[in-house]
């Protein structure tokens, strides 16, 4: 039963991965409106890059010059990881600011 | 597209460097996963109960990608080899993508709910406008009915 489900998921996964990464990119862009941090735009860009990678892996294999699609996919994924890391560093910095403000507020209110 | 054109223009043997590129990719995703895990745990501790589900799912996604890339890195370096590595890698990837998307969806749902509540609260606090017409209202203008 589980093996069958895994097989179905494996067959669907290339299409599902593209759809899910697109969804993540859109969700991050919408979240940016609520949380007002440019990090979410970068997060969205990274998700779009991952979507491009998933799309490349979905298409039949090709080779252009000395570069094949697997190398290009790895390159895109590498840039995506860099963008993801940068976005998360910005979000962590934002978290530190929020935490500092909360501690200050509690201190002023005398807990 | 630009990357495609630039890389296609230079006749470099990328087949030898592909393994290095994949190794570098795994290392960077390991860093990104660790940062995602740190951010999700930090926000989970800071936020209130409604938002916690989203951050918990994001933390699980972060944990999945950390495990996946850690194992992948060790596998590529030849430190150990798992017999069913493809299946394990696939399951980790699915859980990472699903966890991240569901976590963001949950966060968005809560934020939309919160913004609706705050709009209702602001509308309830606002003073009611005076009615445009009342029985005591006496017009100073001559009537147009005639």
gemmi code that builds the backbone of each chain (N, CA, C; Angstrom):
import gemmi

chains = {
    "A": [
        ("UNK", (0.842, -1.215, 0.000), (0.000, 0.000, 0.000), (0.874, 1.261, 0.000)),
        ("UNK", (1.817, 1.321, 0.961), (2.699, 2.491, 1.055), (3.586, 2.584, -0.184)),
        ("UNK", (4.040, 1.399, -0.651), (4.874, 1.364, -1.852), (4.117, 1.904, -3.071)),
        ("UNK", (2.821, 1.531, -3.153), (1.983, 2.016, -4.257), (1.826, 3.531, -4.202)),
        ("UNK", (1.577, 4.026, -2.978), (1.431, 5.471, -2.793), (2.713, 6.210, -3.172)),
        ("UNK", (3.836, 5.617, -2.764), (5.135, 6.226, -3.101), (5.359, 6.241, -4.609)),
        ("UNK", (4.932, 5.161, -5.268), (5.077, 5.098, -6.728), (4.234, 6.167, -7.416)),
        ("UNK", (2.996, 6.323, -6.927), (2.113, 7.355, -7.504), (2.720, 8.740, -7.292)),
        ("UNK", (3.225, 8.959, -6.065), (3.842, 10.254, -5.722), (5.084, 10.503, -6.583)),
        ("UNK", (5.864, 9.446, -6.796), (7.083, 9.584, -7.601), (6.744, 9.935, -9.051)),
        ("UNK", (5.629, 9.381, -9.554), (5.225, 9.705, -10.926), (4.716, 11.135, -11.042)),
        ("UNK", (4.025, 11.566, -9.977), (3.437, 12.911, -9.997), (4.429, 13.993, -9.598)),
        ("UNK", (5.493, 13.603, -8.898), (6.363, 14.563, -8.226), (6.943, 15.661, -9.124)),
        ("UNK", (7.446, 15.360, -10.345), (7.999, 16.448, -11.158), (7.017, 17.603, -11.373)),
        ("UNK", (5.740, 17.277, -11.618), (4.729, 18.322, -11.837), (4.358, 18.990, -10.511)),
        ("UNK", (4.233, 18.147, -9.473), (3.853, 18.646, -8.144), (4.932, 19.585, -7.590)),
        ("UNK", (6.185, 19.238, -7.851), (7.293, 20.063, -7.339), (7.244, 21.454, -7.966)),
        ("UNK", (7.007, 21.514, -9.279), (6.921, 22.820, -9.955), (5.771, 23.623, -9.345)),
        ("UNK", (4.598, 22.965, -9.177), (3.411, 23.654, -8.639), (3.659, 24.133, -7.207)),
        ("UNK", (4.276, 23.275, -6.386), (4.497, 23.640, -4.976), (5.494, 24.789, -4.834)),
        ("UNK", (6.554, 24.760, -5.640), (7.533, 25.863, -5.553), (6.940, 27.171, -6.049)),
        ("UNK", (6.050, 27.080, -7.039), (5.361, 28.288, -7.499), (4.451, 28.823, -6.381)),
        ("UNK", (3.763, 27.892, -5.706), (2.894, 28.268, -4.588), (3.709, 28.939, -3.479)),
        ("UNK", (4.883, 28.373, -3.175), (5.743, 28.952, -2.123), (6.169, 30.372, -2.514)),
        ("UNK", (6.514, 30.555, -3.809), (6.935, 31.883, -4.278), (5.797, 32.896, -4.122)),
        ("UNK", (4.583, 32.495, -4.495), (3.420, 33.396, -4.396), (3.103, 33.688, -2.925)),
        ("UNK", (3.133, 32.656, -2.088), (2.834, 32.828, -0.662), (3.837, 33.775, -0.004)),
        ("UNK", (5.115, 33.625, -0.368), (6.140, 34.505, 0.214), (5.893, 35.957, -0.213)),
        ("UNK", (5.462, 36.154, -1.465), (5.182, 37.515, -1.936), (3.989, 38.115, -1.202)),
        ("UNK", (2.961, 37.292, -0.964), (1.776, 37.789, -0.248), (2.125, 38.066, 1.217)),
        ("UNK", (2.950, 37.200, 1.810), (3.369, 37.400, 3.208), (4.165, 38.701, 3.374)),
        ("UNK", (4.843, 39.097, 2.293), (5.617, 40.327, 2.362), (4.718, 41.538, 2.614)),
        ("UNK", (3.482, 41.469, 2.141), (2.523, 42.565, 2.350), (2.140, 42.680, 3.824)),
        ("UNK", (2.111, 41.539, 4.524), (1.731, 41.555, 5.934), (2.926, 41.849, 6.837)),
        ("UNK", (4.072, 41.248, 6.521), (5.220, 41.345, 7.414), (6.176, 42.485, 7.042)),
        ("UNK", (5.963, 43.069, 5.854), (6.718, 44.253, 5.415), (8.232, 44.097, 5.569)),
        ("UNK", (8.763, 42.989, 5.062), (10.208, 42.802, 5.090), (10.672, 42.414, 3.675)),
        ("UNK", (11.710, 43.089, 3.149), (12.170, 42.757, 1.798), (12.728, 41.338, 1.694)),
        ("UNK", (13.001, 40.737, 2.845), (13.540, 39.368, 2.846), (12.571, 38.388, 2.183)),
        ("UNK", (11.284, 38.659, 2.309), (10.291, 37.751, 1.720), (10.314, 37.795, 0.194)),
        ("UNK", (10.710, 38.958, -0.381), (10.840, 39.057, -1.842), (11.991, 38.163, -2.305)),
        ("UNK", (13.077, 38.219, -1.546), (14.243, 37.380, -1.854), (13.882, 35.895, -1.704)),
        ("UNK", (13.113, 35.609, -0.674), (12.630, 34.243, -0.414), (11.814, 33.759, -1.620)),
        ("UNK", (10.968, 34.650, -2.106), (10.123, 34.331, -3.264), (10.983, 34.078, -4.516)),
        ("UNK", (12.015, 34.914, -4.682), (12.918, 34.757, -5.828), (13.637, 33.404, -5.767)),
        ("UNK", (14.076, 33.047, -4.548), (14.750, 31.751, -4.358), (13.799, 30.600, -4.699)),
        ("UNK", (12.539, 30.751, -4.294), (11.546, 29.709, -4.588), (11.304, 29.603, -6.104)),
        ("UNK", (11.316, 30.759, -6.779), (11.143, 30.738, -8.244), (12.311, 30.030, -8.929)),
        ("UNK", (13.517, 30.248, -8.381), (14.698, 29.560, -8.925), (14.575, 28.047, -8.731)),
        ("UNK", (14.070, 27.653, -7.557), (13.874, 26.217, -7.293), (12.826, 25.642, -8.248)),
        ("UNK", (11.815, 26.466, -8.547), (10.784, 26.048, -9.494), (11.405, 25.830, -10.890)),
        ("UNK", (12.315, 26.739, -11.261), (13.003, 26.604, -12.553), (13.809, 25.312, -12.583)),
        ("UNK", (14.455, 25.000, -11.459), (15.237, 23.763, -11.382), (14.325, 22.544, -11.552)),
        ("UNK", (13.187, 22.589, -10.845), (12.235, 21.470, -10.937), (11.715, 21.330, -12.371)),
        ("UNK", (11.515, 22.470, -13.022), (11.037, 22.466, -14.411), (12.089, 21.872, -15.345)),
        ("UNK", (13.359, 22.230, -15.097), (14.463, 21.691, -15.912), (14.555, 20.175, -15.770)),
        ("UNK", (14.381, 19.695, -14.532), (14.478, 18.254, -14.295), (13.278, 17.505, -14.875)),
        ("UNK", (12.181, 18.241, -15.097), (10.979, 17.635, -15.655), (11.122, 17.402, -17.171)),
        ("UNK", (11.843, 18.332, -17.828), (11.958, 18.270, -19.289), (12.935, 17.161, -19.706)),
        ("UNK", (12.820, 16.678, -20.932), (13.756, 15.648, -21.385), (15.188, 16.175, -21.445)),
        ("UNK", (16.144, 15.264, -21.335), (17.548, 15.687, -21.240), (18.026, 16.369, -22.519)),
        ("UNK", (18.860, 17.351, -22.347), (19.425, 18.076, -23.479), (20.857, 18.453, -23.150)),
        ("UNK", (21.550, 18.885, -24.134), (22.937, 19.304, -23.952), (23.221, 20.451, -24.902)),
        ("UNK", (23.805, 21.516, -24.375), (24.131, 22.645, -25.255), (25.602, 22.968, -25.080)),
        ("UNK", (26.354, 22.836, -26.122), (27.796, 23.048, -26.012), (28.369, 21.997, -25.080)),
        ("UNK", (29.026, 22.495, -24.043), (29.626, 21.551, -23.109), (28.798, 21.435, -21.825)),
        ("UNK", (27.606, 22.025, -21.840), (26.811, 22.024, -20.615), (25.537, 21.198, -20.769)),
        ("UNK", (25.285, 20.329, -19.810), (24.047, 19.560, -19.863), (23.052, 20.102, -18.834)),
        ("UNK", (21.833, 19.593, -18.888), (20.775, 20.171, -18.050), (20.987, 19.912, -16.562)),
        ("UNK", (21.677, 18.826, -16.224), (21.916, 18.522, -14.803), (22.853, 19.549, -14.167)),
        ("UNK", (23.873, 19.955, -14.949), (24.825, 20.957, -14.445), (24.129, 22.295, -14.270)),
        ("UNK", (23.303, 22.656, -15.264), (22.583, 23.933, -15.174), (21.616, 23.911, -13.985)),
        ("UNK", (20.945, 22.766, -13.783), (20.020, 22.625, -12.644), (20.759, 22.787, -11.321)),
        ("UNK", (21.962, 22.205, -11.247), (22.759, 22.318, -10.014), (23.185, 23.764, -9.781)),
        ("UNK", (23.528, 24.456, -10.880), (23.951, 25.861, -10.791), (22.799, 26.734, -10.290)),
        ("UNK", (21.614, 26.509, -10.862), (20.425, 27.275, -10.458), (20.096, 26.997, -8.987)),
        ("UNK", (20.191, 25.731, -8.594), (19.898, 25.357, -7.206), (20.894, 26.007, -6.241)),
        ("UNK", (22.136, 26.123, -6.702), (23.181, 26.761, -5.877), (22.846, 28.228, -5.641)),
        ("UNK", (22.458, 28.933, -6.710), (22.080, 30.353, -6.585), (20.848, 30.477, -5.686)),
        ("UNK", (19.918, 29.536, -5.851), (18.703, 29.530, -5.032), (19.040, 29.373, -3.543)),
        ("UNK", (19.983, 28.466, -3.246), (20.394, 28.252, -1.853), (21.028, 29.515, -1.280)),
        ("UNK", (21.807, 30.222, -2.120), (22.432, 31.472, -1.674), (21.373, 32.518, -1.334)),
        ("UNK", (20.376, 32.645, -2.230), (19.299, 33.618, -2.012), (18.502, 33.262, -0.760)),
        ("UNK", (18.225, 31.973, -0.598), (17.487, 31.477, 0.568), (18.233, 31.846, 1.855)),
        ("UNK", (19.552, 31.583, 1.843), (20.369, 31.852, 3.033), (20.353, 33.333, 3.367)),
        ("UNK", (20.509, 34.165, 2.329), (20.530, 35.616, 2.540), (19.190, 36.096, 3.095)),
        ("UNK", (18.108, 35.579, 2.509), (16.762, 35.965, 2.978), (16.571, 35.559, 4.428)),
        ("UNK", (17.037, 34.375, 4.784), (16.856, 33.895, 6.160), (17.730, 34.658, 7.144)),
        ("UNK", (18.915, 35.095, 6.693), (19.761, 35.935, 7.568), (19.045, 37.261, 7.843)),
        ("UNK", (18.428, 37.822, 6.784), (17.676, 39.076, 6.957), (16.492, 38.874, 7.907)),
        ("UNK", (15.798, 37.739, 7.773), (14.656, 37.447, 8.644), (15.099, 37.250, 10.092)),
        ("UNK", (16.256, 36.608, 10.271), (16.780, 36.411, 11.629), (17.179, 37.747, 12.264)),
        ("UNK", (17.729, 38.648, 11.441), (18.077, 39.984, 11.943), (16.804, 40.718, 12.354)),
        ("UNK", (15.760, 40.563, 11.548), (14.454, 41.168, 11.845), (13.891, 40.617, 13.150)),
        ("UNK", (14.060, 39.305, 13.333), (13.596, 38.645, 14.562), (14.318, 39.228, 15.784)),
        ("UNK", (15.634, 39.455, 15.626), (16.416, 39.997, 16.741), (15.904, 41.387, 17.129)),
        ("UNK", (15.552, 42.188, 16.105), (15.027, 43.541, 16.371), (13.693, 43.447, 17.114)),
        ("UNK", (12.795, 42.544, 16.645), (11.471, 42.379, 17.272), (11.642, 41.945, 18.737)),
        ("UNK", (12.536, 41.009, 18.959), (12.754, 40.482, 20.310), (13.276, 41.574, 21.247)),
        ("UNK", (14.210, 42.370, 20.706), (14.780, 43.458, 21.493), (13.693, 44.457, 21.890)),
        ("UNK", (12.802, 44.770, 20.920), (11.712, 45.717, 21.196), (10.763, 45.159, 22.246)),
        ("UNK", (10.462, 43.862, 22.136), (9.553, 43.229, 23.101), (10.131, 43.251, 24.506)),
        ("UNK", (11.435, 42.947, 24.610), (12.099, 42.946, 25.923), (12.076, 44.352, 26.513)),
        ("UNK", (12.366, 45.354, 25.670), (12.340, 46.756, 26.123), (10.959, 47.150, 26.630)),
        ("UNK", (9.925, 46.726, 25.865), (8.545, 47.075, 26.215), (8.178, 46.440, 27.567)),
        ("UNK", (8.540, 45.173, 27.746), (8.243, 44.487, 29.003), (8.982, 45.138, 30.165)),
        ("UNK", (10.210, 45.570, 29.877), (11.020, 46.203, 30.922), (10.389, 47.530, 31.340)),
        ("UNK", (9.887, 48.293, 30.341), (9.270, 49.588, 30.639), (7.956, 49.413, 31.399)),
        ("UNK", (7.217, 48.342, 31.039), (5.939, 48.104, 31.720), (6.128, 47.470, 33.088)),
        ("UNK", (7.370, 47.142, 33.452), (7.655, 46.518, 34.741), (7.143, 45.091, 34.828)),
        ("UNK", (7.189, 44.395, 33.685), (6.715, 43.020, 33.575), (5.264, 42.899, 34.034)),
    ],
    "B": [
        ("UNK", (18.221, 32.300, -18.196), (18.485, 32.422, -19.646), (19.886, 32.995, -19.881)),
        ("UNK", (20.208, 34.044, -19.086), (21.518, 34.688, -19.203), (22.626, 33.700, -18.817)),
        ("UNK", (22.369, 32.967, -17.738), (23.339, 31.954, -17.276), (23.554, 30.922, -18.371)),
        ("UNK", (22.442, 30.517, -18.980), (22.455, 29.522, -20.043), (23.328, 29.997, -21.210)),
        ("UNK", (23.142, 31.262, -21.599), (23.896, 31.825, -22.729), (25.384, 31.966, -22.390)),
        ("UNK", (25.643, 32.488, -21.171), (27.044, 32.719, -20.778), (27.795, 31.387, -20.686)),
        ("UNK", (27.149, 30.445, -20.012), (27.829, 29.158, -19.796), (27.965, 28.387, -21.107)),
        ("UNK", (26.957, 28.482, -21.962), (27.013, 27.808, -23.264), (28.088, 28.374, -24.180)),
        ("UNK", (28.440, 29.668, -23.964), (29.412, 30.334, -24.830), (30.847, 29.877, -24.565)),
        ("UNK", (31.105, 29.425, -23.330), (32.472, 29.027, -22.990), (32.651, 27.508, -23.066)),
        ("UNK", (33.587, 27.053, -23.889), (33.773, 25.603, -24.033), (34.571, 24.995, -22.875)),
        ("UNK", (33.948, 24.926, -21.714), (34.621, 24.348, -20.545), (34.037, 22.960, -20.309)),
        ("UNK", (34.881, 22.044, -19.876), (34.385, 20.691, -19.606), (33.676, 20.675, -18.247)),
        ("UNK", (32.352, 20.848, -18.310), (31.581, 20.937, -17.078), (31.323, 19.570, -16.454)),
        ("UNK", (31.573, 18.498, -17.216), (31.286, 17.163, -16.670), (32.185, 16.848, -15.481)),
        ("UNK", (33.410, 17.386, -15.525), (34.319, 17.143, -14.406), (33.950, 18.008, -13.206)),
        ("UNK", (33.462, 19.201, -13.491), (33.157, 20.120, -12.395), (31.756, 19.897, -11.839)),
        ("UNK", (30.953, 19.070, -12.497), (29.577, 18.877, -12.031), (29.521, 18.326, -10.597)),
        ("UNK", (30.391, 17.365, -10.341), (30.404, 16.774, -8.995), (30.760, 17.821, -7.945)),
        ("UNK", (31.717, 18.701, -8.312), (32.109, 19.769, -7.379), (30.948, 20.733, -7.154)),
        ("UNK", (30.246, 21.010, -8.252), (29.093, 21.912, -8.184), (27.997, 21.320, -7.296)),
        ("UNK", (27.756, 20.018, -7.442), (26.734, 19.338, -6.637), (27.126, 19.318, -5.155)),
        ("UNK", (28.415, 19.178, -4.929), (28.930, 19.186, -3.552), (28.720, 20.558, -2.909)),
        ("UNK", (29.023, 21.582, -3.709), (28.850, 22.965, -3.243), (27.370, 23.265, -3.001)),
        ("UNK", (26.529, 22.757, -3.891), (25.074, 22.958, -3.768), (24.560, 22.337, -2.465)),
        ("UNK", (25.010, 21.131, -2.194), (24.604, 20.453, -0.948), (25.043, 21.249, 0.278)),
        ("UNK", (26.285, 21.771, 0.207), (26.817, 22.524, 1.350), (26.000, 23.785, 1.586)),
        ("UNK", (25.660, 24.496, 0.498), (24.884, 25.735, 0.646), (23.462, 25.455, 1.122)),
        ("UNK", (22.864, 24.350, 0.663), (21.512, 23.999, 1.113), (21.518, 23.576, 2.575)),
        ("UNK", (22.642, 23.002, 2.992), (22.785, 22.640, 4.411), (22.774, 23.901, 5.274)),
        ("UNK", (23.485, 24.934, 4.796), (23.515, 26.222, 5.511), (22.106, 26.834, 5.522)),
        ("UNK", (21.460, 26.836, 4.340), (20.114, 27.430, 4.234), (19.123, 26.691, 5.133)),
        ("UNK", (19.222, 25.374, 5.167), (18.331, 24.562, 6.007), (18.532, 24.849, 7.483)),
        ("UNK", (19.802, 25.003, 7.876), (20.099, 25.316, 9.279), (19.522, 26.681, 9.660)),
        ("UNK", (19.668, 27.637, 8.736), (19.120, 28.977, 8.997), (17.595, 28.931, 9.089)),
        ("UNK", (16.973, 28.141, 8.208), (15.510, 28.006, 8.228), (15.046, 27.393, 9.556)),
        ("UNK", (15.768, 26.386, 9.995), (15.453, 25.723, 11.264), (15.596, 26.715, 12.432)),
        ("UNK", (16.695, 27.496, 12.410), (16.939, 28.468, 13.488), (15.839, 29.527, 13.509)),
        ("UNK", (15.479, 30.037, 12.324), (14.454, 31.089, 12.245), (13.099, 30.562, 12.709)),
        ("UNK", (12.740, 29.356, 12.248), (11.427, 28.793, 12.592), (11.331, 28.525, 14.097)),
        ("UNK", (12.408, 27.999, 14.691), (12.381, 27.722, 16.141), (12.306, 29.040, 16.922)),
        ("UNK", (13.082, 30.038, 16.472), (13.080, 31.332, 17.175), (11.688, 31.966, 17.113)),
        ("UNK", (11.081, 31.948, 15.944), (9.754, 32.565, 15.802), (8.681, 31.744, 16.519)),
        ("UNK", (8.879, 30.438, 16.575), (7.938, 29.571, 17.301), (7.915, 29.954, 18.781)),
        ("UNK", (9.089, 30.214, 19.325), (9.176, 30.573, 20.745), (8.615, 31.967, 21.010)),
        ("UNK", (8.745, 32.848, 20.000), (8.316, 34.245, 20.193), (6.814, 34.438, 19.967)),
        ("UNK", (6.246, 33.662, 19.032), (4.869, 33.956, 18.602), (3.823, 33.289, 19.482)),
        ("UNK", (2.579, 33.674, 19.256), (1.475, 33.115, 20.044), (0.912, 31.870, 19.362)),
        ("UNK", (-0.060, 31.232, 20.029), (-0.469, 29.872, 19.646), (-0.955, 29.730, 18.199)),
        ("UNK", (-1.657, 30.742, 17.692), (-2.222, 30.608, 16.340), (-1.131, 30.521, 15.270)),
        ("UNK", (-0.064, 31.288, 15.468), (1.015, 31.330, 14.474), (1.970, 30.139, 14.596)),
        ("UNK", (1.874, 29.450, 15.731), (2.884, 28.422, 16.027), (2.857, 27.246, 15.060)),
        ("UNK", (1.679, 26.888, 14.555), (1.585, 25.746, 13.641), (2.427, 25.982, 12.375)),
        ("UNK", (2.314, 27.199, 11.839), (3.075, 27.559, 10.634), (4.570, 27.449, 10.856)),
        ("UNK", (5.022, 27.985, 11.981), (6.465, 27.942, 12.265), (6.936, 26.527, 12.591)),
        ("UNK", (6.035, 25.735, 13.189), (6.385, 24.335, 13.478), (6.591, 23.562, 12.164)),
        ("UNK", (5.694, 23.806, 11.209), (5.823, 23.138, 9.900), (7.097, 23.591, 9.183)),
        ("UNK", (7.401, 24.892, 9.311), (8.641, 25.409, 8.699), (9.868, 24.786, 9.363)),
        ("UNK", (9.802, 24.605, 10.685), (10.930, 23.981, 11.405), (11.105, 22.525, 10.955)),
        ("UNK", (9.988, 21.838, 10.764), (10.070, 20.451, 10.291), (10.683, 20.388, 8.888)),
        ("UNK", (10.276, 21.347, 8.034), (10.844, 21.418, 6.681), (12.352, 21.674, 6.760)),
        ("UNK", (12.746, 22.588, 7.629), (14.169, 22.895, 7.819), (14.938, 21.670, 8.287)),
        ("UNK", (14.341, 20.933, 9.215), (14.979, 19.727, 9.745), (15.150, 18.685, 8.654)),
        ("UNK", (14.141, 18.564, 7.788), (14.197, 17.588, 6.689), (15.324, 17.911, 5.705)),
        ("UNK", (15.438, 19.205, 5.352), (16.471, 19.582, 4.367), (17.865, 19.451, 4.986)),
        ("UNK", (17.976, 19.733, 6.291), (19.277, 19.581, 6.961), (19.696, 18.109, 6.932)),
        ("UNK", (18.764, 17.229, 7.294), (19.075, 15.792, 7.291), (19.441, 15.306, 5.889)),
        ("UNK", (18.614, 15.743, 4.902), (18.819, 15.325, 3.510), (20.197, 15.737, 3.004)),
        ("UNK", (20.526, 17.016, 3.199), (21.790, 17.516, 2.655), (23.002, 17.000, 3.434)),
        ("UNK", (22.806, 16.786, 4.700), (23.883, 16.227, 5.525), (24.242, 14.816, 5.035)),
        ("UNK", (23.204, 14.005, 4.836), (23.428, 12.638, 4.344), (23.997, 12.654, 2.923)),
        ("UNK", (23.440, 13.578, 2.102), (23.890, 13.677, 0.702), (25.369, 14.070, 0.621)),
        ("UNK", (25.739, 15.020, 1.484), (27.134, 15.497, 1.514), (28.089, 14.356, 1.897)),
        ("UNK", (27.697, 13.609, 2.919), (28.533, 12.490, 3.365), (28.600, 11.397, 2.300)),
        ("UNK", (27.475, 11.229, 1.613), (27.408, 10.230, 0.543), (28.350, 10.603, -0.607)),
        ("UNK", (28.319, 11.899, -0.980), (29.167, 12.367, -2.077), (30.652, 12.306, -1.708)),
        ("UNK", (30.933, 12.587, -0.452), (32.334, 12.561, -0.007), (32.838, 11.129, 0.162)),
        ("UNK", (31.913, 10.185, 0.075), (32.296, 8.772, 0.162), (32.543, 8.279, 1.566)),
        ("UNK", (31.998, 9.000, 2.552), (32.222, 8.597, 3.947), (31.356, 7.396, 4.325)),
        ("UNK", (30.167, 7.329, 3.739), (29.347, 6.138, 3.907), (28.363, 6.054, 2.739)),
        ("UNK", (27.703, 4.916, 2.589), (26.723, 4.792, 1.493), (25.485, 4.039, 1.987)),
        ("UNK", (24.342, 4.624, 1.674), (23.081, 3.976, 2.026), (22.613, 3.153, 0.827)),
        ("UNK", (22.063, 1.968, 1.046), (21.618, 1.154, -0.091), (20.418, 1.760, -0.829)),
        ("UNK", (19.474, 2.351, -0.072), (18.285, 2.916, -0.731), (18.303, 4.435, -0.647)),
        ("UNK", (19.404, 5.011, -1.076), (19.602, 6.447, -0.940), (18.602, 7.254, -1.768)),
        ("UNK", (18.292, 6.774, -2.978), (17.371, 7.513, -3.871), (16.005, 7.708, -3.220)),
        ("UNK", (15.491, 6.624, -2.608), (14.174, 6.689, -1.965), (14.195, 7.651, -0.769)),
        ("UNK", (15.265, 7.536, 0.022), (15.396, 8.387, 1.213), (15.466, 9.857, 0.798)),
        ("UNK", (16.271, 10.130, -0.213), (16.428, 11.487, -0.725), (15.102, 12.040, -1.232)),
        ("UNK", (14.357, 11.198, -1.940), (13.064, 11.594, -2.494), (12.075, 11.941, -1.369)),
        ("UNK", (12.020, 11.074, -0.335), (11.080, 11.307, 0.785), (11.447, 12.603, 1.522)),
        ("UNK", (12.738, 12.827, 1.738), (13.166, 14.062, 2.413), (12.779, 15.291, 1.595)),
        ("UNK", (12.965, 15.206, 0.280), (12.661, 16.338, -0.591), (11.164, 16.646, -0.582)),
        ("UNK", (10.354, 15.591, -0.642), (8.894, 15.761, -0.618), (8.466, 16.407, 0.704)),
        ("UNK", (9.003, 15.896, 1.815), (8.621, 16.428, 3.131), (9.069, 17.882, 3.291)),
        ("UNK", (10.242, 18.205, 2.746), (10.736, 19.590, 2.829), (9.807, 20.541, 2.079)),
        ("UNK", (9.493, 20.179, 0.834), (8.656, 21.060, 0.005), (7.250, 21.185, 0.581)),
        ("UNK", (6.683, 20.056, 1.001), (5.323, 20.077, 1.563), (5.294, 20.861, 2.882)),
        ("UNK", (6.293, 20.633, 3.735), (6.354, 21.329, 5.026), (6.455, 22.830, 4.846)),
        ("UNK", (7.313, 23.253, 3.918), (7.502, 24.691, 3.698), (6.227, 25.329, 3.140)),
        ("UNK", (5.611, 24.675, 2.152), (4.410, 25.266, 1.541), (3.244, 25.297, 2.533)),
        ("UNK", (3.060, 24.225, 3.287), (1.955, 24.193, 4.252), (2.204, 25.184, 5.403)),
        ("UNK", (3.458, 25.315, 5.807), (3.803, 26.280, 6.858), (3.493, 27.705, 6.433)),
        ("UNK", (3.904, 28.062, 5.208), (3.639, 29.418, 4.712), (2.135, 29.646, 4.541)),
        ("UNK", (1.434, 28.601, 4.087), (-0.022, 28.693, 3.896), (-0.710, 28.945, 5.238)),
        ("UNK", (-0.260, 28.232, 6.254), (-0.834, 28.386, 7.595), (-0.579, 29.807, 8.130)),
        ("UNK", (0.650, 30.314, 7.922), (0.979, 31.671, 8.379), (0.101, 32.698, 7.678)),
        ("UNK", (-0.058, 32.516, 6.380), (-0.865, 33.463, 5.603), (-2.323, 33.448, 6.062)),
        ("UNK", (-2.843, 32.265, 6.329), (-4.225, 32.117, 6.789), (-4.430, 32.885, 8.108)),
        ("UNK", (-3.477, 32.729, 9.038), (-3.592, 33.413, 10.331), (-3.487, 34.928, 10.155)),
        ("UNK", (-2.565, 35.380, 9.277), (-2.404, 36.823, 9.078), (-3.653, 37.438, 8.457)),
        ("UNK", (-4.278, 36.720, 7.528), (-5.511, 37.231, 6.909), (-6.611, 37.336, 7.972)),
        ("UNK", (-6.690, 36.295, 8.820), (-7.683, 36.286, 9.902), (-7.450, 37.472, 10.856)),
        ("UNK", (-6.181, 37.692, 11.206), (-5.845, 38.776, 12.129), (-6.168, 40.142, 11.535)),
        ("UNK", (-5.864, 40.300, 10.237), (-6.119, 41.609, 9.614), (-7.627, 41.872, 9.524)),
        ("UNK", (-8.429, 40.824, 9.294), (-9.888, 40.996, 9.268), (-10.406, 41.401, 10.638)),
        ("UNK", (-9.863, 40.752, 11.673), (-10.277, 41.077, 13.049), (-9.937, 42.526, 13.394)),
        ("UNK", (-8.725, 42.957, 12.988), (-8.323, 44.324, 13.338), (-9.156, 45.342, 12.562)),
        ("UNK", (-9.551, 45.012, 11.324), (-10.406, 45.927, 10.547), (-11.768, 46.068, 11.246)),
        ("UNK", (-12.296, 44.925, 11.729), (-13.591, 44.946, 12.433), (-13.496, 45.780, 13.720)),
        ("UNK", (-12.365, 45.608, 14.435), (-12.180, 46.338, 15.697), (-12.106, 47.841, 15.450)),
        ("UNK", (-11.375, 48.220, 14.382), (-11.245, 49.653, 14.060), (-12.614, 50.214, 13.663)),
        ("UNK", (-13.370, 49.433, 12.890), (-14.700, 49.877, 12.448), (-15.642, 50.029, 13.640)),
        ("UNK", (-15.507, 49.162, 14.645), (-16.383, 49.233, 15.826), (-16.037, 50.444, 16.693)),
        ("UNK", (-14.738, 50.805, 16.735), (-14.308, 51.923, 17.567), (-14.640, 53.287, 16.955)),
        ("UNK", (-14.733, 53.339, 15.640), (-14.920, 54.607, 14.936), (-16.272, 55.224, 15.307)),
        ("UNK", (-16.332, 56.584, 15.465), (-17.626, 57.203, 15.817), (-18.619, 57.083, 14.670)),
        ("UNK", (-19.896, 56.869, 15.033), (-20.918, 56.720, 13.997), (-21.201, 58.074, 13.356)),
        ("UNK", (-21.267, 58.128, 12.059), (-21.539, 59.415, 11.405), (-22.989, 59.861, 11.665)),
        ("UNK", (-23.189, 61.183, 11.778), (-24.543, 61.690, 12.026), (-25.424, 61.423, 10.804)),
        ("UNK", (-26.690, 61.155, 11.022), (-27.547, 60.845, 9.869), (-27.690, 62.070, 8.965)),
        ("UNK", (-27.777, 61.828, 7.685), (-27.837, 62.961, 6.758), (-29.145, 63.751, 6.888)),
        ("UNK", (-30.169, 63.104, 7.436), (-31.458, 63.798, 7.542), (-32.069, 63.492, 8.899)),
        ("UNK", (-32.531, 64.484, 9.594), (-33.245, 64.242, 10.850), (-34.482, 65.143, 10.885)),
        ("UNK", (-35.361, 64.863, 11.865), (-36.614, 65.624, 11.928), (-36.381, 67.074, 12.317)),
        ("UNK", (-35.275, 67.318, 13.070), (-34.982, 68.680, 13.524), (-34.242, 69.500, 12.467)),
        ("UNK", (-33.918, 68.832, 11.380), (-33.125, 69.518, 10.355), (-33.982, 70.549, 9.622)),
        ("UNK", (-33.514, 71.766, 9.629), (-34.260, 72.823, 8.920), (-33.370, 73.340, 7.812)),
        ("UNK", (-33.863, 73.249, 6.640), (-33.071, 73.688, 5.505), (-33.144, 75.204, 5.368)),
        ("UNK", (-32.012, 75.777, 5.052), (-31.988, 77.238, 4.845), (-32.190, 77.573, 3.376)),
        ("UNK", (-32.086, 76.536, 2.563), (-32.227, 76.771, 1.117), (-33.707, 76.757, 0.739)),
        ("UNK", (-34.093, 77.514, -0.256), (-35.495, 77.445, -0.698), (-35.819, 76.093, -1.320)),
        ("UNK", (-37.018, 75.614, -1.074), (-37.378, 74.290, -1.563), (-37.418, 74.261, -3.085)),
        ("UNK", (-36.957, 73.159, -3.625), (-36.926, 72.990, -5.093), (-38.238, 72.396, -5.600)),
        ("UNK", (-39.114, 71.944, -4.674), (-40.325, 71.230, -5.080), (-41.282, 72.134, -5.840)),
        ("UNK", (-41.213, 73.413, -5.492), (-42.110, 74.328, -6.167), (-41.611, 74.568, -7.563)),
    ],
}
model = gemmi.Model(1)
for chain_id, residues in chains.items():
    chain = gemmi.Chain(chain_id)
    for i, (resn, *xyz) in enumerate(residues, 1):
        res = gemmi.Residue()
        res.name, res.seqid = resn, gemmi.SeqId(i, " ")
        for name, pos in zip(("N", "CA", "C"), xyz):
            atom = gemmi.Atom()
            atom.name, atom.element = name, gemmi.Element(name[0])
            atom.pos, atom.b_iso = gemmi.Position(*pos), 0.0
            res.add_atom(atom)
        chain.add_residue(res)
    model.add_chain(chain)
structure = gemmi.Structure()
structure.add_model(model)
structure.setup_entities()
